[in-house]
Amino acid sequence: MKITVDQDKCCGAGTCVLLAPDVFDQRDEDGIVVLLDEAPPAELHSLVHEAASVCPAAAISVTS
Amino acid sequence: MSEVDDLPRFPFPVDAALEPPAEWAELRSKCPVAHVKLASGDQAALITRHEDVRQILSDPRFTRPTPGDDSARVADSEDGGIFNSDMASVIPQHGEAHLVWRRGIGKWFTAKRMNALRPGIAAMAEQLIDDMVAKGTPADLKASLGFPLPVWVICDMLGVPDADRDRFSHWSDVMLSMTRFSTAEMKAAEQEFTRYMAGHVALKRANPGEDILSALITDPEPMSDATLIATGIGLLIAGHETTANMITKMVAMLLSDRSRWESLLADPSLVRTAVEESLRLDANAGIGMSRYITEDVEIAGTVLPRGTTAMCSMAAANRDEEAFARASEMDLARTPNQHLAFGAGAHACLGQPLARTELQVVLEVLLRKLPSLDLAVAVEDLRRVEGLVVGGLVELPVRW
């Protein structure tokens, strides 16, 4: 799994961080997404897919 | 009669408090762009499919109508209600200015900050439930818990006295009016709330505290006073009205078929997905989000001409069979749940991590403290709040 995030699209809703805090974070200064782990372990894959699919700004892409 | 008078009136009337109007399913399948008449008498294009609502809300070219547009008004008052008001126009809607404003506020609503609030919110919920229990069964869950909890939380965050909550509640109901209050009442509420918030901003400027407004005031690049006041009012209204109603509707939905409540008692790890499913299935979510179409755009094979006001019904979209398997069923474990209750795109609800946190915490505490909770009236006797742009229940009588 390889994850990319688009910080220009991100609306800072924090949905991904609530779901997978080991993979995503938000910048303290503006709430925009930060990718902590672009290739997380298998046990987090389903949460990452969920985070990507429910992101309100469609700012997360996942390739396998 | 003019052409507009022949159009169906939106929102559609519904008798059952927790059920959707039949028109939604019909329009989704037969007429995904439907011309309707709003409470103001103005015409709008009602959008009901998931894909289409998501597309319009995510399109950076379109924002909610601003007073200069020749857009449809939502409310039956002169200026068309809160979404069309001058106050709302102080907050930038477009491009870089919107981004700067949004990110300046957004940092106060990050998931990490919301997680840090969890113990405090749980303690508030416990205290409110204890007070409700002390007064005896039956009780109105909306007045005892659903309303006071989010007001308490947002007041704490903004550094505004929670003791003023009945005034906020009154002002926000009036300002969110679609048909219930007169133009004069709406203007008066906006003026009183503005005066109140201006006084509060002045106090914070003289004596900053540990709250969002103080932080915005002392920011190296501070907002204008008008923007600060509009932001404070916006956060206060958005921070309690929608969540207060949602707590109440969520508990009503979960108790209306008590096997749902029992599933959660048996497996509290379902709380997170149950909250999302309640947001998705909220049939009484309010009018939706309007977008002023500034360039021709194709939606579901129809061109929406420039100048159209598109009324996006997220609640109708959330029941779209094309987007959700068994869309009308409540599946407490549904994953992923791409509902649009908080909107989508650059203007998606700023407070959604707070709303999620409050809804999850209140449900966890209720399940733990009042496992025997049940409706104290038949579900048919629940009544909707009428005439506001947000949806809610008048009250939620419960016993335990």
Interface residues (C-beta under 8 A of the other chain):
Chain A: C11 G12 A13 G14 T15 V17 L18 P21 D25 Q26 R27 D28 E29 D30 G31 I32 H49 E50 S53 V54 P56 A57 A58
Chain B: S58 R102 R103 G104 G106 K107 W108 F109 T110 A111 K112 M114 N115 T335 P336 N337 Q338 F342 G343 A344 G345 A346 H347 A348 C349 L350 Q352 P353 R356
